[in-house]
Amino acid sequence: MTFVIDIAILVLLVGTLTYAWVVDRRVRSLMRVLRDMEPMIGNFSEAVDRSESTVSVLRSLGQQAEPKPRPQREREREPEMTRAEPSFRTSRERPTRPAGATKASGKSELVRGFFETVRQREA
């Protein structure tokens, strides 16, 4: 009976070691791909930061611009809107943050920090 238990333990141990070897190979492959993608992710992060700043500049310029008055003829042709609210939303609703979540400022620093942490763990 003990011989059967020993064989079962050995089979399970070999299966565990094989699974660990497969997972290790996949993690190494993933880390290699992440290392190759680092410049592309950094460029993408910088592009996102630039686009966010451009959108904020455009938004502030749009708020500063005064609407042009329309001619009387155009106002007479348009039917009066009976609804108090528009049929579409002019802006998206702000998503609610989960409890304990903080806003990540400086996304490029966050990306750099991720890759630095990965390098430190590999060393």
N, C-alpha and C positions, 0 to 999 in steps of 0.2 A: 504494500500500500504506500509506503514512504517513497518507493521508487517511482510510482506514478505521479505523486505530488512533486517530486524533484524534477521529473520530465516536464510537467505542466509549468512549473516555475521557470525552467530554462526556455521553454517555447515562448512564454510571455516576455521574458527578458530579451530574447532575440528580436521579438516583434517590436518591443519598445525601443531598442537600439536602432533598428531599421527605420522606424518612424522618426526618431530624433535625427538620424543622418539625412533623411529626405527633407525634413524641415530646415535643417542647417544649410543644405544646398540651396533651397528656395530663398532663405533669408540672405545668403551671400549674393545670389543673383539679383535680388531686389536692391540691395545696397549698391551693387555695381551699377544698376540702372539709375538709381537716385544720384549717384556721383556723376554719371554722364549727363543727367538732366539739370544739374545745379546751375550752369550758366543760363540755360533757357528759363528756368524758374525765376532766377534773379532778374532777367530782362523783363519777364512778364510782370513781376511785382513792381518794377520801376514804371512800366507802362500803365499799370492800374493806378499807381500813385499820381502819375501825370494826368491821367484822364479824370480822376477825382478832383484834382485842383482845377482843371479846365472847366469841369461842370460847375464847380462852385463859383468860379469867375463869371461864367456865362449867366448863372442864376442871379448873381448880384447885379450884373449889367442889365438883365431883364427887369429886375425890380426897380432899378434907377430910371429906366426909360419910361417916359410918360406915354400913355396911349394916345394915338392920334384921334382927334374928333372926326366923326364920319359926317359926310354931307347930309343935309336934311332929306334929300330924295331917297337915299338908301335907308334911312330910318323909317320913312313912311312906307316903303315897300315891304319891309320885314314884318311878319305878324308878331304880335306880342306873345311872349312866353308866359304861359299860365302857371308853369311849375316854379316853385321857389328854388329847387335844387337842380343842378344839371343832370343829364341822363348818363354822364360818365364822370369818372373821378379825374381830377387834374393832378393828383399825386397819389403815390402808394401809401398804404397804411404802414406805420412803423411796426416791425415785428417785435414781439415781446421777447425779452431775454430770459433764458432759464435762470433759476435761482443759483447764485454763486458765479455766474458768468461775468467776465469783465470785457470791456471793449479793448481790442488790440490796436494800439496806436503805433505807428511806425512799422508797417507791414514788412518793409524790406529788412529791418532789423530782426524781425521775427523769423523771416526766412533764413537770414544769415546765421542766427542763433541756432536754428534747427540743424543746419549743416555742420556748424562748429561742434555741437553736442554729439553728432554722429561721428565726427572725426576723433573726438576725445574718447568715445566708447570703443572705437576700433583700435586705438593705440594701446 
